[in-house]
Amino acid sequence: MREGFVRTLEALVATAATYMAAVTMVQTTLYNKLLGKISNSFIGPIIDPYMPYVNITVILLVLFVAFSFWRKGDEVWFGRLFSLNMLMFFPSVLDFSTFNWVGLIFNLQPTPGVTHVWVFSVGLLLQVSYLLLRYTVRFRYVREELLGRGAAEVDINNITRGQVSYLVLLVTVTAGLTAGIYWVLPYMTLVSVNLLSGLPAPHIYVGFIVVLVMAAAMVTYLRTGSKE
């Protein structure tokens, strides 16, 4: 498995993540509110004929930026790409947030153009894409190091193939668990509410359980660190 394949995989992942983040952004309440303010400003009459093309222009621009970041090809620039995608994704999260502080500032009534399932799916895609890009960069570093040590091309390709297989398995399991938690959590919340509703002070019991879990996690972490 040559480096060209890994770089092509990185390009596809980066493009898909950025495209979905941009498409989601242009369907959010905050984006359209800002677009409306620009249209109603003093430059509105000038840009009104071009307003139907604004969304596609924005998407193409961010794709060009994503391509530029991909060309850099290191972990720092992929981190910046992830930050850019999350910045575009942020308004869609606000549309479904129970406390939309941006909406309070701008007096926005959420009117998203996408569903909550869409937002979750895009968010999961962004996380998975960053995980993929982060690991593929490390795979290339390992490959270059092995080449510098004089390792055989066949052996290096086998190592890269094994790394990619492990990464695919890791991403699949992570995405599956995350999706499972997303779908099961509402039912777990409903069951928990029914169980706690009969208690005199449910918030005290919940707080006590949380404190116990945090204490147990801290003790486990400290013990693990001391053994190392």
Residue frames as a rotation matrix with the C-alpha (Angstrom) as fourth column:
MET 1
0.585 0.811 0.000 0.00
0.811 -0.585 0.000 0.00
0.000 0.000 -1.000 0.00
ARG 2
-0.351 -0.830 0.433 1.88
0.844 -0.481 -0.238 3.02
0.405 0.282 0.869 -1.27
GLU 3
-0.689 -0.003 -0.725 1.90
0.482 -0.749 -0.454 6.55
-0.542 -0.662 0.518 0.09
GLY 4
-0.938 0.344 -0.047 -0.10
-0.256 -0.594 0.763 7.75
0.234 0.727 0.645 -2.92
PHE 5
-0.282 0.867 -0.410 -3.04
0.453 0.497 0.740 5.65
0.846 0.023 -0.533 -1.79
VAL 6
-0.230 0.145 -0.962 -2.86
0.963 -0.108 -0.246 7.08
-0.140 -0.983 -0.115 1.73
ARG 7
-0.878 -0.139 -0.458 -2.72
0.115 -0.990 0.079 10.65
-0.465 0.017 0.885 0.40
THR 8
-0.744 0.667 -0.038 -5.69
-0.135 -0.095 0.986 9.96
0.655 0.739 0.160 -1.88
LEU 9
-0.120 0.681 -0.722 -7.62
0.821 0.477 0.314 8.58
0.559 -0.555 -0.616 1.08
GLU 10
-0.507 -0.142 -0.850 -6.78
0.707 -0.632 -0.316 11.72
-0.493 -0.761 0.421 3.06
ALA 11
-0.986 0.127 -0.113 -8.00
-0.169 -0.806 0.568 13.93
-0.019 0.578 0.816 0.20
LEU 12
-0.443 0.871 -0.213 -11.31
0.180 0.319 0.930 12.08
0.878 0.373 -0.298 -0.05
VAL 13
-0.079 0.384 -0.920 -11.89
0.977 0.214 0.005 12.19
0.199 -0.898 -0.392 3.71
ALA 14
-0.706 -0.260 -0.659 -10.97
0.461 -0.875 -0.149 15.87
-0.538 -0.409 0.737 4.00
THR 15
-0.931 0.365 0.002 -13.16
-0.214 -0.550 0.807 16.84
0.296 0.751 0.590 1.05
ALA 16
-0.265 0.879 -0.397 -16.17
0.461 0.477 0.748 14.85
0.847 0.015 -0.532 2.25
ALA 17
-0.184 0.160 -0.970 -15.97
0.976 -0.084 -0.200 16.24
-0.114 -0.984 -0.140 5.79
THR 18
-0.834 -0.191 -0.518 -15.58
0.192 -0.980 0.051 19.85
-0.518 -0.057 0.854 4.66
TYR 19
-0.823 0.567 0.028 -18.33
-0.101 -0.193 0.976 19.56
0.559 0.800 0.216 2.06
MET 20
-0.096 0.833 -0.544 -20.84
0.711 0.440 0.548 18.14
0.696 -0.334 -0.635 4.54
ALA 21
-0.330 -0.074 -0.941 -19.93
0.845 -0.469 -0.259 20.76
-0.422 -0.880 0.217 7.16
ALA 22
-0.961 -0.070 -0.268 -20.38
-0.046 -0.914 0.403 23.56
-0.273 0.399 0.875 4.62
VAL 23
-0.607 0.792 -0.067 -23.66
0.091 0.152 0.984 22.18
0.790 0.591 -0.164 3.28
THR 24
-0.034 0.568 -0.822 -24.95
0.953 0.267 0.145 21.94
0.302 -0.778 -0.550 6.84
MET 25
-0.632 -0.306 -0.712 -23.81
0.595 -0.780 -0.193 25.47
-0.497 -0.546 0.675 7.68
VAL 26
-0.977 0.212 -0.004 -25.68
-0.162 -0.737 0.657 27.13
0.136 0.642 0.754 4.81
GLN 27
-0.234 0.943 -0.235 -28.93
0.205 0.284 0.937 25.60
0.950 0.171 -0.260 6.10
THR 28
-0.429 0.007 -0.903 -28.66
0.898 0.115 -0.425 26.97
0.100 -0.993 -0.056 9.63
THR 29
0.644 0.758 -0.104 -30.61
0.763 -0.626 0.159 29.80
0.056 -0.182 -0.982 11.22
LEU 30
0.391 -0.557 -0.732 -27.55
0.295 -0.678 0.674 31.84
-0.872 -0.480 -0.101 12.19
TYR 31
-0.644 -0.668 0.373 -26.02
0.536 -0.045 0.843 31.69
-0.547 0.743 0.386 8.71
ASN 32
-0.240 0.632 0.737 -29.23
0.886 -0.168 0.432 32.77
0.397 0.757 -0.519 7.01
LYS 33
0.710 0.433 -0.555 -29.73
0.654 -0.697 0.293 35.51
-0.260 -0.571 -0.779 9.60
LEU 34
-0.059 -0.835 -0.547 -26.29
0.238 -0.544 0.804 36.93
-0.969 -0.083 0.231 8.85
LEU 35
-0.722 -0.155 0.674 -26.94
0.675 0.058 0.736 36.58
-0.153 0.986 0.063 5.13
GLY 36
0.286 0.918 0.276 -30.20
0.920 -0.344 0.189 38.49
0.268 0.199 -0.942 5.57
LYS 37
0.575 -0.140 -0.806 -28.45
0.416 -0.798 0.436 41.29
-0.705 -0.586 -0.400 7.44
ILE 38
-0.567 -0.823 -0.046 -25.91
0.310 -0.265 0.913 41.63
-0.763 0.503 0.405 4.65
SER 39
-0.496 0.456 0.739 -28.70
0.850 0.078 0.522 41.67
0.181 0.886 -0.426 2.07
ASN 40
0.590 0.807 -0.040 -30.50
0.784 -0.560 0.267 44.43
0.193 -0.189 -0.963 3.99
SER 41
0.089 -0.646 -0.758 -27.37
0.596 -0.576 0.560 46.53
-0.798 -0.502 0.333 4.46
PHE 42
0.375 0.028 -0.927 -26.15
-0.417 -0.887 -0.195 49.36
-0.828 0.460 -0.321 2.24
ILE 43
-0.657 -0.649 -0.383 -24.41
-0.652 0.234 0.721 46.87
-0.378 0.724 -0.577 -0.06
GLY 44
-0.241 0.658 0.713 -27.61
0.093 0.747 -0.658 44.87
-0.966 -0.093 -0.241 -0.45
PRO 45
0.716 0.588 -0.376 -28.65
-0.293 -0.236 -0.926 46.38
-0.633 0.774 0.003 -3.80
ILE 46
0.076 -0.782 -0.619 -25.21
-0.994 -0.107 0.012 45.61
-0.075 0.615 -0.785 -5.19
ILE 47
-0.835 -0.534 0.131 -25.05
-0.536 0.844 0.021 41.97
-0.121 -0.053 -0.991 -4.16
ASP 48
-0.043 0.914 0.403 -28.75
-0.566 0.310 -0.764 41.04
-0.823 -0.261 0.504 -4.44
PRO 49
0.550 0.280 -0.787 -28.40
-0.831 0.282 -0.480 39.79
0.087 0.918 0.388 -8.05
TYR 50
-0.222 -0.760 -0.611 -25.69
-0.569 0.610 -0.551 37.41
0.792 0.225 -0.568 -6.86
MET 51
-0.200 0.174 0.964 -27.41
-0.965 0.135 -0.225 36.16
-0.169 -0.975 0.141 -3.69
PRO 52
0.834 0.551 -0.009 -28.62
-0.546 0.823 -0.161 32.90
-0.081 0.139 0.987 -5.31
TYR 53
0.596 -0.677 -0.431 -24.96
0.033 0.558 -0.830 32.00
0.802 0.480 0.355 -5.89
VAL 54
0.213 -0.540 0.815 -23.68
-0.884 -0.462 -0.075 32.85
0.417 -0.704 -0.575 -2.41
ASN 55
0.659 0.104 0.745 -24.14
-0.575 0.708 0.410 29.40
-0.484 -0.699 0.526 -0.92
ILE 56
0.918 -0.327 0.222 -22.39
0.396 0.764 -0.509 27.55
-0.004 0.555 0.832 -3.72
THR 57
0.457 -0.781 0.426 -19.61
-0.181 -0.551 -0.815 30.15
0.871 0.295 -0.394 -3.65
VAL 58
0.329 -0.289 0.899 -19.11
-0.943 -0.145 0.299 29.66
0.044 -0.946 -0.320 0.09
ILE 59
0.833 0.028 0.552 -19.00
-0.148 0.974 0.174 25.89
-0.533 -0.227 0.815 -0.33
LEU 60
0.806 -0.558 0.199 -16.46
0.408 0.280 -0.869 26.11
0.429 0.781 0.453 -3.15
LEU 61
0.363 -0.685 0.631 -14.28
-0.565 -0.700 -0.436 28.52
0.741 -0.199 -0.641 -1.16
VAL 62
0.396 -0.207 0.895 -14.13
-0.856 0.269 0.441 26.29
-0.333 -0.940 -0.071 1.90
LEU 63
0.922 -0.103 0.374 -13.40
0.207 0.946 -0.249 23.29
-0.328 0.307 0.893 -0.31
PHE 64
0.613 -0.744 0.265 -10.49
0.078 -0.277 -0.958 25.22
0.786 0.608 -0.112 -1.79
VAL 65
0.235 -0.500 0.834 -9.26
-0.912 -0.410 0.012 25.99
0.336 -0.763 -0.552 1.74
ALA 66
0.700 0.078 0.710 -9.61
-0.432 0.838 0.334 22.32
-0.568 -0.541 0.620 2.67
PHE 67
0.905 -0.395 0.158 -7.60
0.369 0.544 -0.753 21.36
0.211 0.740 0.639 -0.40
SER 68
0.372 -0.790 0.487 -4.89
-0.405 -0.610 -0.681 23.83
0.836 0.056 -0.547 0.62
PHE 69
0.315 -0.208 0.926 -4.75
-0.934 0.107 0.341 22.34
-0.170 -0.972 -0.160 4.11
TRP 70
0.896 0.048 0.441 -4.58
-0.013 0.997 -0.081 18.84
-0.444 0.067 0.894 2.65
ARG 71
0.759 -0.648 0.061 -1.65
0.068 -0.015 -0.998 19.86
0.647 0.761 0.033 0.46
LYS 72
0.231 -0.682 0.694 0.31
-0.904 -0.414 -0.106 20.74
0.359 -0.603 -0.712 3.60
GLY 73
0.384 0.039 -0.923 -0.16
-0.233 0.971 -0.057 17.15
0.893 0.237 0.382 4.67
ASP 74
-0.722 -0.635 -0.275 0.85
0.087 0.312 -0.946 17.31
0.686 -0.707 -0.170 8.33
GLU 75
-0.335 0.610 -0.718 -0.95
0.904 0.424 -0.063 16.93
0.266 -0.670 -0.693 11.65
VAL 76
-0.710 0.022 -0.703 -0.99
0.347 -0.859 -0.378 20.67
-0.612 -0.512 0.602 12.38
TRP 77
-0.846 0.374 -0.381 -2.85
-0.533 -0.605 0.592 21.56
-0.009 0.703 0.711 9.19
PHE 78
-0.507 0.705 -0.495 -5.26
0.266 0.675 0.688 18.67
0.820 0.217 -0.530 9.56
GLY 79
-0.478 0.305 -0.824 -5.99
0.855 -0.055 -0.516 20.00
-0.203 -0.951 -0.235 13.04
ARG 80
-0.794 0.166 -0.585 -6.75
-0.177 -0.983 -0.040 23.38
-0.581 0.072 0.810 11.51
LEU 81
-0.762 0.554 -0.336 -9.00
-0.295 0.164 0.941 21.71
0.576 0.816 0.038 8.97
PHE 82
-0.412 0.606 -0.681 -10.90
0.783 0.618 0.075 20.05
0.466 -0.502 -0.729 11.80
SER 83
-0.599 0.155 -0.785 -11.24
0.509 -0.684 -0.523 23.42
-0.618 -0.713 0.331 13.56
LEU 84
-0.878 0.277 -0.389 -12.60
-0.466 -0.677 0.570 24.98
-0.106 0.682 0.723 10.37
ASN 85
-0.594 0.674 -0.439 -15.14
0.083 0.594 0.800 22.19
0.800 0.439 -0.409 9.94
MET 86
-0.386 0.442 -0.810 -16.26
0.920 0.254 -0.300 22.42
0.073 -0.861 -0.504 13.56
LEU 87
-0.803 0.079 -0.591 -16.64
0.071 -0.972 -0.226 26.19
-0.592 -0.223 0.774 13.20
MET 88
-0.749 0.557 -0.360 -18.97
-0.552 -0.223 0.803 25.67
0.367 0.800 0.474 10.24
PHE 89
-0.460 0.555 -0.693 -20.78
0.381 0.828 0.411 22.89
0.802 -0.075 -0.593 12.08
PHE 90
-0.922 -0.034 -0.385 -21.32
0.382 -0.239 -0.893 24.93
-0.061 -0.970 0.233 15.27
PRO 91
-0.721 0.691 -0.043 -24.44
-0.692 -0.722 -0.009 26.87
-0.037 0.023 0.999 14.10
SER 92
-0.163 0.687 -0.708 -26.29
-0.400 0.609 0.684 23.62
0.902 0.395 0.176 13.37
VAL 93
-0.565 -0.080 -0.821 -25.68
0.637 0.590 -0.495 22.45
0.524 -0.803 -0.282 16.93
LEU 94
-0.971 0.194 -0.137 -27.10
-0.064 -0.769 -0.635 25.72
-0.229 -0.608 0.760 18.23
ASP 95
-0.506 0.826 -0.247 -30.29
-0.682 -0.207 0.702 25.16
0.529 0.524 0.668 16.22
PHE 96
0.254 0.595 -0.762 -31.03
0.015 0.786 0.618 22.06
0.967 -0.168 0.191 18.31
SER 97
-0.756 -0.585 -0.295 -29.54
0.334 0.044 -0.942 23.25
0.564 -0.810 0.162 21.60
THR 98
0.229 0.848 -0.478 -31.80
0.900 0.002 0.436 23.73
0.371 -0.530 -0.763 24.60
PHE 99
0.537 -0.114 -0.836 -29.79
0.414 -0.827 0.380 26.83
-0.735 -0.550 -0.397 25.47
ASN 100
0.240 -0.383 0.892 -29.01
0.940 -0.137 -0.312 28.75
0.242 0.913 0.327 22.30
TRP 101
0.144 -0.225 -0.964 -27.07
0.634 -0.727 0.264 31.69
-0.760 -0.649 0.038 23.73
VAL 102
-0.904 -0.422 0.075 -26.31
0.310 -0.522 0.795 33.01
-0.296 0.742 0.602 20.25
GLY 103
-0.369 0.859 0.355 -30.02
0.709 0.013 0.705 32.95
0.601 0.512 -0.614 19.53
LEU 104
0.396 0.480 -0.782 -30.64
0.888 -0.417 0.194 35.02
-0.233 -0.772 -0.592 22.65
ILE 105
-0.401 -0.644 -0.652 -28.12
0.402 -0.763 0.506 37.63
-0.823 -0.060 0.565 21.51
PHE 106
-0.992 -0.058 -0.113 -29.45
-0.080 -0.404 0.911 37.92
-0.099 0.913 0.396 17.96
ASN 107
-0.264 0.962 0.074 -33.08
-0.603 -0.105 -0.791 37.16
-0.753 -0.253 0.608 18.82
LEU 108
-0.672 -0.080 -0.737 -33.18
-0.685 0.446 0.576 34.07
0.282 0.892 -0.354 16.62
GLN 109
0.347 0.751 0.562 -35.99
-0.740 0.587 -0.327 31.57
-0.576 -0.303 0.759 16.33
PRO 110
-0.605 -0.707 0.366 -34.39
-0.341 0.646 0.683 28.28
-0.719 0.289 -0.632 15.26
THR 111
0.657 0.729 -0.190 -35.56
-0.503 0.237 -0.831 27.29
-0.561 0.642 0.523 11.80
PRO 112
-0.362 -0.906 0.219 -33.00
-0.426 0.369 0.826 24.69
-0.829 0.206 -0.519 10.73
GLY 113
0.242 0.388 -0.889 -33.07
-0.970 0.083 -0.228 23.28
-0.014 0.918 0.397 7.25
VAL 114
-0.390 -0.413 -0.823 -31.79
-0.384 0.885 -0.262 19.90
0.837 0.214 -0.504 8.45
THR 115
0.719 0.668 -0.192 -32.94
-0.167 0.435 0.885 17.32
0.675 -0.604 0.424 10.99
HIS 116
0.542 -0.508 0.670 -31.29
-0.808 -0.094 0.582 16.37
-0.233 -0.856 -0.461 14.26
VAL 117
0.722 -0.286 0.630 -30.30
0.272 0.955 0.123 13.04
-0.637 0.082 0.767 12.72
TRP 118
0.756 -0.452 0.474 -28.51
0.415 -0.230 -0.880 14.93
0.507 0.862 0.014 9.93
VAL 119
0.574 -0.537 0.618 -26.66
-0.664 -0.747 -0.032 17.07
0.479 -0.392 -0.785 12.48
PHE 120
0.595 -0.346 0.725 -25.62
-0.477 0.573 0.666 14.02
-0.646 -0.742 0.176 14.49
SER 121
0.785 -0.267 0.559 -24.46
0.532 0.753 -0.388 12.21
-0.317 0.602 0.733 11.35
VAL 122
0.672 -0.558 0.488 -22.37
0.108 -0.577 -0.809 15.15
0.733 0.596 -0.328 10.17
GLY 123
0.553 -0.460 0.695 -20.89
-0.826 -0.408 0.389 15.60
0.105 -0.789 -0.605 13.64
LEU 124
0.657 -0.285 0.698 -19.96
-0.075 0.896 0.437 11.93
-0.750 -0.340 0.567 13.72
LEU 125
0.806 -0.352 0.475 -18.45
0.567 0.232 -0.790 12.25
0.168 0.907 0.387 10.24
LEU 126
0.634 -0.581 0.510 -16.29
-0.416 -0.812 -0.408 15.17
0.652 0.046 -0.757 11.37
GLN 127
0.501 -0.439 0.746 -15.00
-0.762 0.184 0.621 13.24
-0.410 -0.880 -0.242 14.37
VAL 128
0.694 -0.204 0.690 -14.30
0.306 0.952 -0.026 10.13
-0.651 0.229 0.723 12.30
SER 129
0.835 -0.378 0.400 -12.59
0.329 -0.239 -0.914 12.16
0.440 0.895 -0.075 9.57
TYR 130
0.541 -0.665 0.515 -10.27
-0.767 -0.641 -0.020 13.83
0.344 -0.384 -0.857 12.08
LEU 131
0.504 -0.321 0.802 -9.44
-0.439 0.704 0.558 10.45
-0.744 -0.633 0.213 13.59
LEU 132
0.801 -0.166 0.575 -8.65
0.525 0.656 -0.542 9.06
-0.288 0.736 0.612 10.14
LEU 133
0.759 -0.510 0.405 -6.50
0.011 -0.611 -0.791 12.01
0.651 0.605 -0.458 9.10
ARG 134
0.560 -0.553 0.617 -4.62
-0.828 -0.338 0.448 12.06
-0.040 -0.762 -0.647 12.38
TYR 135
0.482 -0.354 0.801 -3.68
-0.129 0.876 0.465 8.40
-0.867 -0.327 0.377 12.08
THR 136
0.843 -0.176 0.509 -2.85
0.537 0.341 -0.772 8.45
-0.038 0.923 0.382 8.37
VAL 137
0.705 -0.642 0.302 -0.32
-0.522 -0.757 -0.392 11.22
0.480 0.119 -0.869 9.05
ARG 138
0.308 -0.584 0.751 1.33
-0.785 0.290 0.548 8.98
-0.537 -0.758 -0.369 11.62
PHE 139
0.704 -0.029 0.710 1.29
0.290 0.924 -0.250 6.10
-0.649 0.382 0.658 9.16
ARG 140
0.876 -0.385 0.291 3.19
0.182 -0.294 -0.938 8.23
0.447 0.875 -0.187 6.66
TYR 141
0.486 -0.721 0.493 5.71
-0.860 -0.494 0.125 9.25
0.154 -0.485 -0.861 9.32
VAL 142
0.392 -0.299 0.870 6.31
-0.347 0.828 0.441 5.58
-0.852 -0.475 0.220 10.16
ARG 143
0.857 -0.023 0.514 6.66
0.449 0.521 -0.726 4.77
-0.251 0.853 0.457 6.48
GLU 144
0.765 -0.596 0.246 9.24
-0.279 -0.650 -0.706 7.51
0.581 0.471 -0.664 5.95
GLU 145
0.359 -0.636 0.683 11.17
-0.895 -0.028 0.444 6.39
-0.264 -0.771 -0.580 9.01
LEU 146
0.523 -0.117 0.844 11.25
0.043 0.993 0.111 2.79
-0.851 -0.022 0.524 7.81
LEU 147
0.917 -0.207 0.341 12.38
0.351 0.009 -0.936 3.89
0.191 0.978 0.081 4.36
GLY 148
0.608 -0.713 0.350 15.16
-0.681 -0.695 -0.233 5.89
0.409 -0.097 -0.908 5.98
ARG 149
0.224 -0.505 0.834 16.31
-0.731 0.478 0.486 2.80
-0.644 -0.719 -0.262 7.82
GLY 150
-0.588 -0.528 -0.613 16.48
-0.809 0.367 0.459 0.83
-0.018 0.766 -0.643 4.59
ALA 151
-0.312 0.553 0.773 13.47
-0.186 0.762 -0.620 -1.43
-0.932 -0.338 -0.134 5.09
ALA 152
-0.903 0.001 0.430 12.19
0.387 0.434 0.813 -3.36
-0.186 0.901 -0.393 2.08
GLU 153
-0.773 0.627 -0.097 9.32
-0.607 -0.687 0.399 -1.81
0.184 0.367 0.912 0.13
VAL 154
-0.253 0.694 -0.674 7.25
-0.025 0.691 0.722 -4.99
0.967 0.199 -0.158 0.41
ASP 155
-0.462 0.024 -0.887 7.58
0.835 0.350 -0.425 -5.06
0.300 -0.937 -0.181 4.19
ILE 156
-0.956 0.099 -0.276 6.67
0.018 -0.920 -0.391 -1.39
-0.292 -0.379 0.878 4.47
ASN 157
-0.570 0.788 -0.232 3.57
-0.595 -0.201 0.778 -1.89
0.567 0.581 0.584 2.33
ASN 158
-0.204 0.473 -0.857 2.50
0.433 0.829 0.354 -4.81
0.878 -0.299 -0.374 4.51
ILE 159
-0.713 -0.106 -0.693 2.94
0.693 -0.256 -0.674 -2.71
-0.106 -0.961 0.256 7.65
THR 160
-0.909 0.384 -0.161 0.93
-0.399 -0.913 0.079 0.14
-0.116 0.137 0.984 6.16
ARG 161
-0.384 0.796 -0.468 -1.79
-0.300 0.372 0.878 -2.26
0.873 0.478 0.096 5.07
GLY 162
-0.303 0.228 -0.925 -2.02
0.777 0.621 -0.102 -3.64
0.552 -0.750 -0.365 8.59
GLN 163
-0.888 -0.054 -0.457 -2.15
0.340 -0.747 -0.572 -0.15
-0.310 -0.663 0.682 10.08
VAL 164
-0.751 0.643 -0.148 -4.97
-0.604 -0.579 0.548 0.87
0.266 0.501 0.823 7.75
SER 165
-0.254 0.661 -0.706 -6.92
0.151 0.748 0.646 -2.30
0.955 0.058 -0.290 8.57
TYR 166
-0.514 0.008 -0.858 -6.58
0.852 0.118 -0.510 -1.56
0.097 -0.993 -0.067 12.28
LEU 167
-0.956 0.136 -0.260 -7.68
-0.084 -0.977 -0.198 2.04
-0.281 -0.167 0.945 11.73
VAL 168
-0.539 0.803 -0.254 -10.77
-0.451 -0.020 0.892 0.96
0.712 0.595 0.373 9.78
LEU 169
-0.181 0.442 -0.879 -11.70
0.622 0.743 0.246 -1.43
0.762 -0.502 -0.409 12.58
LEU 170
-0.721 -0.173 -0.671 -11.13
0.667 -0.433 -0.606 1.27
-0.186 -0.885 0.428 15.21
VAL 171
-0.915 0.380 -0.134 -13.22
-0.402 -0.889 0.220 3.84
-0.036 0.255 0.966 13.36
THR 172
-0.391 0.801 -0.454 -16.02
-0.173 0.421 0.891 1.35
0.904 0.427 -0.026 12.67
VAL 173
-0.252 0.257 -0.933 -16.28
0.847 0.526 -0.084 0.30
0.469 -0.811 -0.350 16.30
THR 174
-0.848 -0.125 -0.516 -16.10
0.406 -0.779 -0.479 3.89
-0.342 -0.615 0.711 17.54
ALA 175
-0.813 0.570 -0.120 -18.75
-0.525 -0.626 0.576 5.11
0.253 0.532 0.808 15.11
GLY 176
-0.286 0.724 -0.628 -21.00
0.139 0.680 0.720 2.15
0.948 0.118 -0.295 15.89
LEU 177
-0.412 0.082 -0.908 -20.79
0.902 0.181 -0.393 2.67
0.132 -0.980 -0.148 19.64
THR 178
-0.941 0.036 -0.336 -21.41
0.043 -0.974 -0.224 6.40
-0.336 -0.225 0.915 19.30
ALA 179
-0.624 0.754 -0.206 -24.44
-0.504 -0.187 0.843 5.85
0.597 0.630 0.496 17.08
GLY 180
-0.254 0.519 -0.816 -25.75
0.522 0.784 0.336 3.20
0.814 -0.340 -0.470 19.46
ILE 181
-0.647 -0.032 -0.762 -25.45
0.726 -0.332 -0.602 5.53
-0.234 -0.943 0.239 22.45
TYR 182
-0.951 0.282 -0.129 -27.17
-0.307 -0.914 0.266 8.30
-0.043 0.293 0.955 20.47
TRP 183
-0.373 0.857 -0.354 -30.20
-0.361 0.218 0.907 6.14
0.855 0.466 0.229 19.73
VAL 184
-0.123 0.302 -0.945 -30.38
0.669 0.729 0.146 4.42
0.733 -0.615 -0.292 23.13
LEU 185
-0.904 -0.394 -0.164 -29.80
0.375 -0.551 -0.745 7.48
0.204 -0.736 0.646 25.33
PRO 186
-0.549 0.752 0.365 -33.34
-0.652 -0.659 0.376 8.94
0.523 -0.031 0.852 24.99
TYR 187
0.366 0.694 -0.619 -34.83
-0.118 0.695 0.709 5.65
0.923 -0.187 0.336 26.18
MET 188
-0.269 -0.550 -0.791 -32.34
0.780 0.357 -0.514 5.44
0.565 -0.755 0.332 29.05
THR 189
-0.943 -0.051 0.328 -33.24
-0.093 -0.907 -0.411 9.00
0.318 -0.418 0.851 30.03
LEU 190
-0.092 0.993 0.070 -36.94
-0.640 -0.113 0.760 8.15
0.763 0.026 0.646 30.01
VAL 191
0.347 0.162 -0.924 -36.37
0.398 0.866 0.302 5.09
0.849 -0.473 0.236 32.20
SER 192
-0.630 -0.676 -0.382 -34.17
0.654 -0.197 -0.731 7.08
0.419 -0.710 0.566 34.59
VAL 193
-0.746 0.417 0.519 -36.76
-0.462 -0.885 0.046 9.84
0.479 -0.206 0.854 34.92
ASN 194
0.289 0.911 -0.295 -39.46
-0.386 0.393 0.834 7.30
0.876 -0.127 0.465 35.73
LEU 195
0.150 -0.310 -0.939 -37.25
0.696 0.708 -0.123 5.67
0.702 -0.635 0.322 38.37
LEU 196
-0.778 -0.594 -0.203 -36.16
0.569 -0.531 -0.627 8.94
0.265 -0.604 0.752 39.97
SER 197
-0.440 0.655 0.614 -39.55
-0.216 -0.741 0.636 10.65
0.871 0.147 0.468 39.88
GLY 198
0.549 0.710 -0.441 -40.70
0.223 0.384 0.896 8.70
0.806 -0.590 0.053 42.93
LEU 199
-0.191 -0.705 -0.683 -37.76
0.927 0.099 -0.361 9.83
0.322 -0.703 0.634 45.08
PRO 200
0.595 0.494 -0.634 -38.18
0.728 -0.666 0.163 12.83
-0.342 -0.558 -0.756 47.41
ALA 201
0.599 -0.483 -0.639 -35.05
-0.436 -0.866 0.246 14.65
-0.672 0.131 -0.729 46.18
PRO 202
0.883 -0.189 0.431 -33.83
0.414 0.747 -0.521 13.02
-0.223 0.638 0.737 42.94
HIS 203
0.732 -0.638 0.239 -31.14
-0.233 -0.565 -0.791 15.63
0.640 0.524 -0.562 42.27
ILE 204
0.365 -0.598 0.713 -29.38
-0.909 -0.063 0.412 14.66
-0.202 -0.799 -0.567 45.51
TYR 205
0.568 -0.109 0.816 -29.26
-0.003 0.991 0.135 10.99
-0.823 -0.079 0.562 44.53
VAL 206
0.901 -0.235 0.365 -28.03
0.396 0.100 -0.913 11.80
0.178 0.967 0.183 41.03
GLY 207
0.599 -0.700 0.388 -25.35
-0.616 -0.713 -0.335 14.12
0.511 -0.038 -0.858 42.40
PHE 208
0.400 -0.427 0.811 -24.23
-0.707 0.418 0.570 11.47
-0.583 -0.801 -0.135 44.89
ILE 209
0.732 -0.093 0.675 -23.91
0.367 0.889 -0.275 8.85
-0.574 0.449 0.685 42.14
VAL 210
0.853 -0.424 0.305 -21.94
0.120 -0.409 -0.905 11.25
0.508 0.808 -0.298 39.94
VAL 211
0.468 -0.694 0.547 -19.56
-0.873 -0.459 0.164 12.06
0.137 -0.554 -0.821 42.80
LEU 212
0.475 -0.259 0.841 -19.00
-0.304 0.849 0.433 8.35
-0.826 -0.461 0.325 43.44
VAL 213
0.839 -0.139 0.527 -18.28
0.519 0.495 -0.697 7.67
-0.164 0.858 0.487 39.77
MET 214
0.732 -0.589 0.342 -15.85
-0.266 -0.709 -0.653 10.60
0.627 0.387 -0.676 39.57
ALA 215
0.411 -0.582 0.702 -14.08
-0.872 -0.027 0.488 9.49
-0.265 -0.813 -0.518 42.74
ALA 216
0.599 -0.148 0.787 -13.77
0.097 0.989 0.112 5.92
-0.795 0.009 0.607 41.46
ALA 217
0.876 -0.272 0.398 -12.41
0.411 -0.007 -0.911 7.16
0.251 0.962 0.106 38.12
MET 218
0.610 -0.668 0.427 -9.87
-0.648 -0.730 -0.217 9.38
0.456 -0.144 -0.878 39.89
VAL 219
0.407 -0.442 0.799 -8.68
-0.640 0.487 0.595 6.55
-0.652 -0.753 -0.085 42.14
THR 220
0.737 -0.089 0.670 -8.34
0.420 0.837 -0.351 4.21
-0.529 0.540 0.654 39.16
TYR 221
0.851 -0.413 0.324 -6.39
0.095 -0.485 -0.869 6.83
0.516 0.771 -0.374 37.21
LEU 222
0.478 -0.689 0.544 -4.01
-0.867 -0.471 0.164 7.52
0.143 -0.550 -0.823 40.11
ARG 223
0.464 -0.285 0.839 -3.39
-0.304 0.839 0.452 3.83
-0.832 -0.465 0.302 40.72
THR 224
0.839 -0.136 0.527 -2.71
0.523 0.472 -0.710 3.22
-0.152 0.871 0.467 37.04
GLY 225
0.755 -0.559 0.342 -0.30
-0.258 -0.733 -0.629 6.16
0.603 0.386 -0.698 36.94
SER 226
0.444 -0.600 0.665 1.59
-0.853 -0.055 0.520 4.97
-0.275 -0.798 -0.536 40.02
LYS 227
0.629 -0.182 0.756 2.09
0.148 0.982 0.113 1.51
-0.763 0.041 0.645 38.52
GLU 228
0.850 -0.319 0.419 3.60
0.428 -0.046 -0.903 3.01
0.307 0.947 0.097 35.39
